[in-house]
Amino acid sequence: MRPMQDPLLQRSLKSVWHPCTQMQQHDTGALPLLPVARGEGPWLIGTDGQRWLDGISSWWVNLFGHCNPRINAALRDQLETLEHVLLAGCTHAPVVELAERLSVLTNGELGHCFFGSDGASATEIALKMSAHYWRNVGRPEKNRFLCLAGGYHGETMGALGVTDIAIFRDAYAPLIRAATVLPSPDSRNGPDAARAAADALAAHLEAHHSETAALIVEPLVQCAAGMAMHEPEYLRLARALCDRYEVHLICDEIAVGCGRTGTFFAHEQANIRPDFLCLSKGITGGYLPLSVVMTREAIYAAFLDDATARGFLHSHSYTGNPLACRAALATLDIFAQDNVLAANVALGDRIDARLRPLAGHPRVSHYRRRGMIFAFDVETDPGFGRRYYHTALQHGVLVRPIANTVYLMPPYTLDEASMDHLCNGVAKALEVALTP
């Protein structure tokens, strides 16, 4: 690994507290920082010129490569007109156009967009909006939430309440109003996992629907649970149950939206619509923080009243930031102009053909793919993930396993050479990391 004498590394260790990190591992060099000087398409380039292919799209946000010229041009243009204005009492063209275009992508069924800053804030907004809706319609007792085992929806207090990842949640448990955790439809649990999970949901709702505001799910892929994939059948059954028992369905597509699972919205593969749809991460192409909560006309209408307190009084200073909205519009332009969803089918097939032989490795289990998400589990010791991360970097690939699950969520812009580099690096790193 890179020597710790790099000036950027030394300065960072003195001043920056990094997220999701035990900083002592950086301080001792057990987990060296990666000093990135610039990005170029799917590549990250270090301060000494070393290159790593960004196999996880920089935490799943960078859809069309670093320093994308079309998104860059849109942001330069927006900088010359309006960088920011408060959205309370004001409006502007980029936020209106983005809301309109997202609504069209839902065929107008989710016609109202509320803007936030990041994924966790989108979760908070959807939860608050659901409970406030029930209060406004005279059913304040409906204020409890349901989530799935292994689900992840962010790390703010409300989001942690519907998150079932112990390492994020347990330290703050005394501060959290926990949701009810129901079984996951994770396909690794067997061919009947989706229906069994739906049966558990049905039993719970039959007994507790009168106090339940909403069920929140990550459609098709529970990412932080180790890319736990499930069949669309679960979403169809959950939608029907939520309708029967008058419970909102929140689809958290923060990670799995924007084409990542093969359709623009993951829930489309079940031919359903949620009551609330949360988007973030790739919506700006990985450029700027932005999140969106989309909802139905009937929910929006329940907040209309002369009394201010019946309105949805949630905000932050940069809500609907024009620069972020313009980056999102440029991202949607690329989807439309390049027919990205169709192109991703072919791209994903080519990546899959290169990776699928790993399914035959004696230490690999549950090789799986959903759209442009690829994952496999490795049967080995608990220290494997860190060894694999180091080894992959040595082979010019940035990959961060989740425990013993190796996964890829690469940008949508790989060519044959970068695909070969990525897939070869993944395979070589596996062999080295498993070597005693």
N, C-alpha and C positions, 0 to 999 in steps of 0.2 A: 504493500500500500504506500501511498504518498507520504514522504517524510513530514513530520509535524513542524518542520522549520518553515514551511510555507507561510509567509506573512499574513495572508488572508485567514488561514486557519487559526493562527495565534490571536489575531484581532477578534475573530468571531467567538472564540472560547472565552475571551475576557468580557464580552459585552452582550452576546445573543443567547437567549434561553430558547432552545429549540423545542418544537412540539413533539408529543408522543415519544419522548426520549428520556432515558436515564442519563443525565448530563455527565455523570462520573465516567460513563463508558467513553464519551468523547474526550474528557479531560485526560484519561489514562492512555488513550490511543487504542483501546480495545475495539472501539467502533469509530474509526477515523471519519471526520467530515469530508465531504466531497466538494472541493472548491470549484464551482462552475463559473466560467467567465462569460459564456454566451451560448445561445442555442441556434441550431440550424436544421430546420426540418425535423426529422425524428431524432436528431443527435444533440447531445449535450457535450460541450467542449470545455475542458478544464483550463486552469490558469497556465499550465505548461503545455497545452495543446493536445493532451490526451482526450480521446473521444469515447463516449459511451452511448449506445443506443437506448433511448428512453422507452423501455419495454412496458412501463406502467403509466405512460402519459402524464407523468408528474402528478401522482395521486388522482389519476383518472380524469383529468381536466383538459389535457391538450389534444384536441381531436385532429387538428390539421397541421401539426408541426409547429415548432418554435419559430418565431419571427415570420409568420405567414404573411406574404406580401399584400394579400387582399385585405386582411384584417388590419394590418399596419396602415394601409392607405385610408381605410374608413376612419380609423382613430385620428390620423393626421388631419383629415377633413373636419372631423367633429371638434378638434381642438381649436380650430379657427372660428367656431361659431358659438359653442356653449359647452363649458366644462362641467358645470353643475348649477342646479337651482333646487331649492327645497320643493318637494312634491306635495306638501301640505298647502293647499290653496293655489298652487301653480301647476302647470303642465307643460309639456314640450313634445316636439314631433317624435324623437326616438322612442320615448316610452309609450306613446299612443300607438305608433306603428308596430312595435314589438308585441304589445298586448293584442292588437288586432290579428297579427300573423299567427301568434300562438293559438288564439281562439279558432282560427280557420283550420289549424291542424287537428283540432278536436271536433271538426264539423259544427262549431258553434255551441256544442253542448257544455263546454266549460268556458263561458264567455266573459268572465271577470278575473282579472289578474291583480294580485296584491304582491308588491315587490319587497324583497328583503335583501340581505347582504350575503348570506352564505347558507349552506345546507341546514345547519342546526337552527338558524333563525327561521327557515322555511318550516321546519318541523314545529317549532314553537308557535308560529302563526297558525298553522293548520289545526293544532290541538286547541289553542285558545279560541279560534274561530268556530270550531265545532261545538265546544262547550257553551260559548256565548250564544250561538244560534239556538241551542235548546233552551237556554235561559230566556231568550227573547220571545220564544214561542210558548212560554209558560210551562216548561218542563225542566226546571233547574236541577232536578234530581238526576238527570242524565249527564253525569260529569265524570264518569270513570272511563278508562281507556284499556284497550286490549292490544297486545303485541305478540310477536312470535319468538319462540326460543331461538337464541342466536341472532336476533334482530339487532340492527344498529341504525340509529337515527340522529346521531349527533351527541355533543358533549356539554351542552348547556343544561340547566337543571330540568326543565321540562322535557327536553329531548332524552336525557338520561333516564327519566321515568319510564320511557317506552323502549329503552335499550337493554338488551340482555347479554352484554359482553362484560364479564365480571371485572376485567382489569380496568375498564373505564368507569364502571359504576360503583364498585364496592367501597372505595375510599370516601365517597360522597353519599353513601346510603342514608345516613341520618338526615340529610338535607332534601331527600327526594320523595316525592309522592309517587310511589311505584304503581305501574299498571299491572294487570293480570297477564301472565305469560302463558301462552297456549302452545301446543306442539307445532313444530316446524314441518312443512311438507317436503323437506330436504329429500331429494330422490335417492340419496345414499342410504336412506332408511328402508328402501325396498320399493317394489313396483306399486304398492298400495298406499304409499306415504301421503299423497295428495288427498285421497279420500279419507284416510284415517285422521288427518289433521282437520279436514273440514267437518268430520263427525264430532271431533272434540269442540270445535267452534260452535256447532249447532247445539250441543248439550249445554255449553256455557250460556249461550244467548237465550235459550229457552228458560233458563233459571234467572238470568241477570239482565235481560234486555232493558228493563225499566230504568236501570241505573247506568247503562252503558251509552256513552256518547259516540265512540268511534273505534274502529279497528284500523291499525296502521300496519302496512306490509311493504316490503321491498319486492316488487313484482319480478318473478322468474329467477332472480339471483340475490341471495343474502350475502353481500360481499364480505363484510368483516367477519362473518362466520366461517370463512375459508372458501368463498365462492360456492356456497351451498345452493345448488340449482333445483328448481322444482317445475312441475308441469303446469301449463296454463289452466288445466282443469281446476286446480285449487282456486284460482282467481274467479273462475266462473261460479264455482260453488259458494265462495265467500261473498261475491256480489249478490247472489240470490238470497243468502241468509241475511245479509245486512238489509236488503229490501224487506224481507219478511218481518224482521224484528225492529225495523225503524232505527237502524244504526248507521252512522256514516262510514264509508270506506275511504280511507286515506291511502293513496298510492305514493310512496316515497320513491321517486325516480331520480333522486339527486345523482346517484351513481349510474343507474341503468337506463336513464333516458338518453335522448339525443343520439339515437341510432346504435347504442352500444350492444343491444341484444338482438339486432337484426331488423327491427321496426323502429320508427322514430320514438314512439312511446312503447315501453315494454308491455303495458296492459293491453295494447291493441291485439296482441297474439291470443288473448282470451276473448276477444270481441266484446269487451265491456268498457264502461267508463266509470271512474271513481267519482266520489263527491268532491274530493280535494286531490289535486295533483301537485306534488312538490318537485321543482326542478332547480338545479344549480350546476356546479362543476362544469361540464362541457358546454353549457349554454352560451358562454362567451368565448368558446374556443380555447379556454385556458388563460385568457388575458387578464380579466378583472373580476373581482368578487361580485356576484349577483345571484339572487335566488328569486323564484317566482312561485306563488301559490295560486293555482287556478281553481275556480269553483263555479257552481251552477247559479243560474238566475234566481232560483227559489231561495237559496241560501243568502245570496246578496240582498234580496228583497226584505228578508227578515231583520236587517239592520237599518232599514230606512224608517226614520221617525223624527219628530220635532225634538225629541229629547237627545241631547248629545251623548248621554251615558249609554244609550242603546246602539250607538255607532261603534265601529271596531277601532278602538283607540290604541293602536299599536303603531310604532314608528321607529325609525332611526334616521340620523342626519342625512345619510347618503341614499335613502330610498329612491329607486328609479334613476340612479345616476346616468346622465346622458352618455358619457363615455362608455360605460358598461353596456348600456342598451344598444349603443351603436356597434360595439363589438359583437353583441348577440345577433343583431340584424345582419352583419357581415357573415357570421357563422351560418345563419339560415340561408343566406344567398348562396354560399358554397354548397350546402345540401341540395338546393334546387338546381343550380347551374351545372353541377358535376354529377347529378343523379347518384349521390353518395350511397344511398341505401342499396341500390342494385350493384354498384361497384363493390361494396363491402361484402356482398354474398360471395363474389368471386375471390376477393382478397382473403376473406376468412377461410374459404375452401383451400386456398394455396398454403396458408399458414398451417391449417389443420393437417394437410397431407405431410408437411414436414415434421409436425410434432407428434402425430398419432403413433408412430412406431414406439414412442416412449411408453405407451400403454402396455407393451409386452415386457417391460423391464421387471425383473423379479421383485423389486422394492417399490414399485409404483402401483397405486390402486386408484380407481375411480377417475380415469382420464375423462374429461368432459369439456363440452364447448356449448356456448350459447351466443350466437352471433359473433361478435368480436371480443369475447371473453373466453379464455382458455385456462384450464386448471387441471392439476393432478395432485394427489396426496402421496407422500413418501413415508414409508414405514421404516423409521429409524429413531435415533435418540433426540431428546428435546433441544439439543444445541445445533441441530441441522440447519435451521433457518438462518442463523447468523453466518455459519460457515458458507452456506450457499450464496448469501448476499455478497460476501467478500470474494468468493470464487468467481461469481458472475461478473463482478466489476473487473477482475483480472482478465476476463475474456471480452471486455468491452461492452457489457450489457448491464443496465440498471434494472434490477428486479428485487422486490422486497417480499419474500415469502410471508405468509400469515401462518405462524407456527410451522407445521410441516406441510403446508399447502403451497406449492409453487403455482403462480398464476401469471398470466400476461393479459394486459389491456392496452395494446399498443396504439399509437396514432393510426388514423385511417389513410395515411399517405405513404406507406411503405412501398418501395420498388423491390424488384427481385433480389438485388444485391443486399439491401437492408433486411429483407426477410431471411435470407440465408444467414446473414450475420447474427440476427436475433435467435433464430432457431438452433443454429449450430452452437452458439454460446450457451443457450439453455441446456442443451444435451451434454456439452462438455463440462459445464459447471456441476451437473448432477453427478457425473462419474467422479469428479475430483472431490466433491463434498461428501460423498459416501465412502471414500477411501479412508481406511483407518489411519 
